[in-house]
Amino acid sequence: MPLILYNTLTRQKETFVALDPHNIRLYLCGPTVYDFAHIGNARPTVVFDVLGRLLRSLYPKITFIRNITDIDDKIIKAAQDNKEDIAELTQRTTRYFQDDMKALGNLPPDKEPLATQHVREMIDMIASLITKGHAYESQGHVLFSVKSFPSYGRLSRCNHDEMIAGARVEVAPYKRDAEDFILWKPSPEGVPGWESPWGYGRPGWHIECSAMSFKYLGETFDIHGGGHDLIFPHHENEIAQSQACFGPQTFAQTWMHNGMLTVNGEKMSKSLGNFITVHHLLEKIPGEIIRLVLLSSHYRQPLDWTDHGVTQAHQSLDRLYNALRGREISEDATVYEPIKMALEDDLNTPLAISGLHEIATHLHKASSNAEKNQLASTLKASGAWLGLLQQDPEIWFKRNTGLEEKTILLLIEARNRARAEKDFKEADRVRDELLTKGILLEDGPDGTIWRQQ
């Protein structure tokens, strides 16, 4: 079947038509690096990693750009609060973000541009907008004139009053109209800045993505992604400034947005004590469990993070890895067709995940080792499209036990000896001792194997 994607711009599913079938171009708004990424930040990274995997399987090449915002008022405040240099803060938090996203099984983007390294491109774009009458300078600021762009609001479908309320616009004497947004602003002493035709200053947030996407993907590209919270004003502003600069049919052709994430039914907030960072979550559970939770709901729907959801994901991965255990995996296996079809239908990851369990069920019912090996190969190949099941099953089952494997094997040997001597009380004691350490023993025709609960 053709690739079908929901386009936020048209509010409907559409058959994806590539601008250039030899190179699909995708842009994802990346993090503002002033602190650890939270699980809400991780959701678009995981979702669009799956999209990237799918596109790579369907087309000969994709160019996937995910930016890093390393200059922003939040960054400046965090550095001041921490009493540290801004560059040190952004380099450290960028490294944390990259490491944490890798731990969730995400492939790196083709390019991860830093905003601070593309200020010249932003200045050039702002100058062009001024020349074309879409922006104006006022008191050291440069602002985009929203009234100069009649189709403003097409993506978010907000009316004028809703746009002003939604943007929480700043009432400022340098603005012609309240809805106008900043392209450039002055930097006071002690704050990073660059020389420009409008004085020493720094770019606004929205112009960063327009300039970087233009540099690496051109005036027009295939897909722009991000969280639902970015539709307005960020993505609306990106469209306005990019199309005002390059023309009405330019910029992203398909807009994709993932739904918001809550924790136990509530909006994630430090004040509520339910603010969960990926970095600290990884200290407790494997990244693959986090990834499966984030893919367990359709990307356009809200996702509620719960302990129950984490437990279910853990149990699911145990079942799937158990199906791979001890099997001979072929590297040239094909993907299970229902999984391919599910992903081609607007990234239906819940249906794709159910397809993985269908394969595991068929494998458990298979009568021959050859058939089981073939199904296991299909399972692993299919899991790769979701970024799942790529570890050695033995490593999956033997992680974070608190015991050295040599010790565990000696205890298993002692239990087997007790069973052979019909000392079942001692055998049960050893089994229970291992169980208290999170080690579950499974007896089979080929002997006893162990895994972590």
C-alpha positions in Angstrom: 0.0 0.0 0.0 1.2 3.6 -0.4 2.5 5.6 2.5 -0.4 7.5 4.1 0.4 10.4 6.5 -1.9 12.8 8.4 -1.2 16.3 7.4 -1.9 18.8 10.2 -2.1 21.6 7.5 -5.1 19.9 5.7 -6.5 18.0 8.8 -6.7 14.8 6.8 -4.8 11.7 5.9 -3.0 12.0 2.5 -1.0 9.8 0.2 2.5 10.9 0.6 4.0 12.2 -2.6 7.7 12.8 -2.5 9.1 16.0 -3.9 12.2 14.0 -4.9 11.8 10.2 -4.7 15.6 9.9 -4.6 15.9 12.0 -1.4 13.1 12.5 1.2 13.8 15.6 3.3 12.6 15.7 6.9 13.0 18.3 9.6 12.2 17.8 13.3 12.3 20.6 15.9 14.9 19.5 18.4 15.4 20.5 22.1 16.3 23.7 23.8 19.3 22.5 25.8 19.1 24.0 29.2 18.3 20.9 31.3 17.7 17.2 31.0 15.1 16.1 28.4 11.9 14.9 29.9 9.8 12.1 28.6 7.5 14.6 26.8 10.6 15.7 24.8 11.5 12.1 24.1 8.2 11.3 22.5 8.7 13.2 19.2 12.3 12.0 19.0 11.1 8.4 19.2 8.1 8.9 16.9 10.0 10.6 14.2 12.9 8.1 14.5 10.3 5.4 13.5 9.2 7.6 10.6 12.8 7.9 9.6 13.3 4.2 9.7 10.1 3.7 7.6 11.2 6.2 5.0 14.6 4.6 4.8 13.0 1.3 4.0 10.8 2.8 1.3 13.2 5.2 -0.4 16.9 5.1 -1.4 17.8 8.1 0.7 16.4 10.5 3.3 17.9 13.6 4.8 16.8 13.9 8.4 17.6 17.2 10.2 17.0 17.7 13.9 18.2 21.0 15.3 19.6 22.0 18.7 18.5 25.4 20.1 21.5 26.5 22.1 20.7 30.2 22.5 17.4 31.1 24.2 16.2 33.1 27.2 15.6 29.8 29.2 19.2 28.9 28.5 20.5 32.3 29.6 18.4 32.1 32.9 19.6 28.6 33.6 23.2 29.5 33.2 22.8 32.5 35.5 21.0 30.4 38.1 23.8 27.7 37.9 26.5 30.4 37.8 28.1 28.7 34.8 29.2 29.7 31.4 26.4 29.4 28.8 28.6 27.4 26.4 29.4 24.9 29.1 25.8 24.5 30.0 24.6 23.9 26.4 27.5 21.5 25.6 26.8 19.5 28.7 23.0 19.3 28.2 23.4 18.6 24.5 25.6 15.7 25.3 23.1 14.4 27.9 20.3 14.7 25.3 22.2 12.8 22.6 23.2 10.1 25.0 19.7 9.7 26.4 18.1 9.6 23.0 20.6 7.0 21.9 19.8 4.9 25.0 16.1 4.9 23.8 17.2 3.3 20.6 17.1 6.3 18.3 19.3 6.6 15.3 21.2 9.8 15.0 19.9 12.4 12.5 21.8 13.1 9.3 22.6 16.5 10.7 22.1 18.1 14.0 22.8 21.8 13.5 23.3 24.2 16.4 21.5 27.5 16.3 24.6 29.5 17.4 26.5 28.2 14.3 23.8 29.6 11.9 23.3 33.1 13.0 24.6 34.5 9.7 21.9 32.6 7.8 19.3 34.0 10.2 20.6 37.6 9.7 20.4 37.2 5.9 16.9 35.9 6.1 15.7 38.7 8.4 17.3 41.3 6.1 15.4 39.7 3.2 12.1 39.9 5.1 12.7 43.6 5.8 13.4 44.3 2.1 10.2 42.5 1.1 8.1 44.5 3.6 7.3 41.6 5.9 9.5 42.8 8.8 10.5 46.1 10.4 13.1 47.4 12.8 12.1 49.2 16.0 14.3 50.2 19.0 17.0 47.6 18.2 14.4 44.9 17.6 13.3 43.4 14.3 9.7 42.1 14.2 7.7 40.1 11.7 4.6 42.0 10.6 1.8 39.4 10.9 -0.7 41.6 9.0 1.7 41.5 6.0 1.1 37.8 5.6 -2.7 37.3 5.0 -2.7 33.5 5.3 -1.2 33.6 8.9 -3.1 31.1 11.1 -3.7 28.5 8.4 -1.9 25.8 10.2 -3.4 26.3 13.7 -6.7 27.6 12.4 -6.9 30.2 15.2 -8.7 33.4 14.7 -7.1 36.8 15.5 -8.1 36.9 19.2 -7.2 33.3 19.8 -3.8 33.8 18.3 -3.1 36.7 20.5 -4.3 34.8 23.6 -2.5 31.6 22.6 0.8 33.3 22.0 0.7 35.2 25.3 2.0 38.2 23.4 4.2 40.7 25.0 2.7 44.2 25.0 5.7 46.4 24.0 6.2 49.9 22.7 8.4 48.7 19.9 5.6 46.7 18.3 3.3 48.0 15.6 0.7 45.3 16.3 0.4 43.0 19.4 0.6 39.8 17.4 3.9 40.7 15.7 6.7 38.4 16.8 10.4 38.9 17.3 13.0 38.0 14.7 15.9 39.8 16.4 16.4 41.4 19.8 19.2 43.4 21.5 21.5 41.6 23.9 22.4 43.4 27.1 25.9 43.3 28.6 26.8 39.8 29.8 24.4 38.1 27.4 25.5 36.3 24.2 25.0 38.3 21.0 26.2 38.9 17.5 26.8 42.0 15.4 24.0 42.7 12.9 22.7 45.6 10.8 20.3 46.3 13.7 23.0 46.3 16.5 24.4 43.7 18.8 21.8 41.1 19.6 20.5 37.6 19.1 17.8 35.9 17.0 14.3 35.0 18.1 13.5 31.4 18.5 11.2 31.0 15.4 13.7 32.3 12.8 16.2 29.6 13.9 14.3 26.7 12.5 13.4 28.5 9.3 17.1 29.4 8.6 18.5 25.9 9.5 15.8 24.0 7.5 16.5 26.3 4.5 20.2 25.7 4.7 20.1 21.9 4.8 16.8 21.1 3.1 16.2 24.0 0.7 13.2 26.4 0.3 10.8 23.5 0.0 11.0 20.0 1.7 8.8 17.0 2.4 7.9 16.8 6.1 8.2 19.0 9.2 7.6 17.4 12.5 7.2 18.3 16.2 5.0 18.1 19.2 1.4 19.4 19.1 2.4 22.2 21.4 4.6 23.7 18.7 1.7 24.2 16.2 1.1 27.6 17.5 2.9 29.9 17.6 6.2 28.3 16.6 5.3 26.4 13.5 2.8 29.0 12.4 5.6 31.6 12.7 8.0 29.4 10.8 5.5 29.1 7.9 4.9 32.9 7.8 8.6 33.9 7.8 9.7 31.2 5.4 6.9 31.7 2.9 7.2 35.4 3.1 10.9 35.0 2.3 10.7 32.4 -0.4 7.2 32.2 -1.8 3.7 31.0 -1.0 4.1 27.3 -2.1 7.5 26.8 -0.4 8.5 25.3 3.0 7.2 22.0 4.4 4.5 20.1 2.3 3.4 17.8 5.1 3.1 18.8 8.8 3.1 16.0 11.4 2.6 16.5 15.2 2.6 14.1 18.0 0.0 14.3 20.9 0.9 15.5 24.3 2.1 13.4 27.2 0.6 13.3 30.7 1.7 11.5 33.9 -1.0 9.6 35.7 -3.6 11.7 34.0 -2.1 15.1 34.9 0.1 17.5 32.9 3.7 17.0 33.8 5.0 19.8 36.1 7.8 20.2 38.6 5.3 21.8 41.0 3.2 18.6 40.9 6.2 16.5 41.5 5.5 14.4 38.4 8.3 15.8 36.2 10.1 12.8 34.8 13.4 13.2 32.9 14.7 10.5 30.6 18.2 10.7 32.2 16.9 9.7 35.7 14.4 7.2 34.3 17.2 5.4 32.6 18.8 4.8 36.0 15.8 2.6 36.9 14.6 1.0 33.7 16.1 0.1 30.3 15.6 2.5 27.4 13.9 -0.1 25.3 11.0 -0.2 27.9 10.7 3.6 27.7 10.6 3.4 23.9 7.9 0.8 23.9 5.7 2.8 26.2 6.1 5.9 24.0 5.1 3.9 20.9 2.2 2.1 22.7 -0.3 4.8 21.7 -0.8 6.2 18.2 1.5 9.2 17.8 -1.4 11.7 17.2 -3.2 10.7 20.4 -2.4 11.8 23.9 -0.2 9.4 25.9 -0.6 8.9 29.6 2.6 7.7 31.4 1.8 5.3 34.2 3.6 2.6 36.2 1.1 0.1 34.8 2.1 1.0 31.3 5.8 0.6 32.2 5.1 -2.9 33.7 3.1 -3.9 30.6 5.9 -2.8 28.3 8.4 -4.7 30.4 6.3 -7.9 30.2 5.8 -7.5 26.5 9.5 -7.2 25.8 10.2 -10.2 28.0 7.8 -12.2 25.9 9.2 -11.0 22.6 12.8 -11.5 23.6 12.0 -15.0 25.0 10.7 -15.8 21.5 14.1 -14.9 20.1 16.0 -16.8 22.7 18.2 -19.6 21.4 17.2 -19.0 17.8 19.4 -18.8 14.7 18.6 -15.4 13.2 18.9 -14.8 9.5 20.0 -11.3 8.5 18.1 -11.2 5.2 14.6 -11.9 6.7 11.7 -9.8 5.4 9.4 -7.7 7.5 6.0 -9.1 8.5 3.6 -7.6 6.0 0.9 -6.6 8.6 3.5 -4.6 10.4 4.6 -2.8 7.2 1.0 -2.0 6.4 0.4 -0.7 9.9 3.3 1.7 9.8 2.5 2.8 6.2 -1.0 3.8 7.5 0.1 7.0 9.4 2.6 5.2 11.7 0.1 3.0 13.5 2.6 1.8 16.0 0.1 0.1 18.4 -1.1 -2.1 15.5 2.6 -2.8 14.5 3.4 -3.8 18.1 0.5 -6.2 18.1 2.0 -7.7 14.9 5.2 -8.5 16.8 3.1 -10.5 19.3 1.4 -12.3 16.5 4.7 -13.4 15.2 5.8 -14.6 18.7 2.5 -16.5 19.0 3.1 -18.3 15.7 6.7 -19.1 16.8 5.6 -20.7 20.0 3.1 -22.9 18.1 5.6 -23.8 15.4 6.6 -27.5 15.3 10.0 -27.4 13.7 13.2 -25.6 14.6 13.5 -24.4 11.0 10.1 -22.8 11.2 10.9 -21.3 14.6 14.2 -19.9 13.3 12.5 -18.4 10.3 9.8 -16.7 12.5 12.4 -15.4 14.9 14.3 -13.9 12.0 11.0 -12.2 10.8 10.4 -11.0 14.4 13.8 -9.3 14.7 13.6 -7.8 11.2 10.2 -6.4 12.0 11.2 -5.1 15.4 14.0 -3.1 13.7 11.4 -1.0 11.9 10.2 0.1 15.4 13.7 0.3 16.9 12.9 -2.7 19.1 14.3 -6.2 19.7 17.8 -5.6 18.4 19.7 -6.7 21.6 21.0 -10.2 22.2 18.2 -11.9 24.2 20.6 -13.1 26.8 21.8 -9.6 27.4 18.2 -8.5 27.8 17.4 -11.1 30.4 20.7 -10.7 32.3 20.8 -7.0 32.9 21.1 -5.2 36.3 20.9 -8.3 38.4 23.2 -7.1 41.2 25.0 -10.5 40.9 27.8 -11.6 38.8 26.9 -14.2 36.2 29.5 -16.6 37.6 27.7 -16.4 41.0 24.3 -17.1 39.4 25.6 -20.1 37.5 27.2 -21.6 40.6 23.8 -21.2 42.4 22.0 -22.9 39.5 24.6 -25.7 39.6 24.0 -26.1 43.3 20.2 -26.2 42.8 20.6 -28.8 40.0 22.7 -30.9 42.3 20.1 -30.7 45.1 17.4 -31.7 42.7 19.4 -34.7 41.5 19.8 -35.7 45.1 16.1 -35.2 45.6 16.7 -32.5 48.2 13.9 -30.4 46.9 13.8 -28.2 50.0 17.4 -27.0 49.2 16.6 -26.7 45.5 13.6 -24.4 46.4 15.7 -22.4 48.8 18.2 -21.6 46.1 15.5 -20.8 43.6 13.9 -18.4 46.1 17.2 -16.8 47.0 17.7 -16.0 43.3 14.1 -14.8 43.0 14.7 -12.2 45.8 17.5 -10.8 43.6 15.2 -10.6 40.6 16.4 -13.7 38.9 13.8 -16.1 37.5 14.8 -19.6 36.6 13.2 -21.5 33.8 13.7 -25.3 33.5 13.5 -26.8 30.0 14.6 -29.8 28.0 18.0 -28.2 27.4 18.6 -27.4 31.0 18.0 -24.4 33.3 18.2 -20.8 32.0 17.8 -17.6 33.9 16.5 -14.1 33.3 15.8 -11.0 35.2 12.2 -10.3 36.2 
